[in-house]
């Protein structure tokens, strides 16, 4: 057997194979030796995919993400499920930590919306409002997030709190439509 280092393609294949068998630590070691950015990203996303979907290890997936120095190595369509499941498991801080690790050009507002909606569904209106306040007024997800949280509050009979949330919607047409939804027409 040769002591020559494995080429990146072989390391990627090794990492993915080990992750598929549930040997996450060995997969991480192989992935960390990959020098090609594209192959390294592929390996890490497959490791995280195995941790999250196959092993259903939310904590492990979060710890893997936090261990990576380059946040672009793990971002993908699966982040939606990770953030939502992490928030639904009660780990709001963990979900927020994951969102904060996302690259600046990612749809952070969408993920914060998910977290705030989960908080509202769990009855944590203060937490939902706090999460939403981190969104800038010009963020395209902001008003939609406020609307979803307020409608959840209305559905639970908390109209006073919902009105406070509705009032924070910046887009006047969306705010007016939301207030009409909240207040049924008089007969």
Secondary structure, DSSP 4 states (H G I P E B T S, - for coil): ---SPPPHHHHHHHHHHHHHTT-HHHHHHHHHT--SHHHHHHHHHHHHHIIIIIS--HHHHHHHHHH-S-GGGT-STTHHHHHHHHHHTT-HHHHHHHHHHS-TTS-HHHHHHHHHHHHHHTT-HHHHHHHHTTS-TT-TTHHHHHHHHHHHHHHTT-HHHHHHHHTT--SHHHHHHHHHHHSPPP-
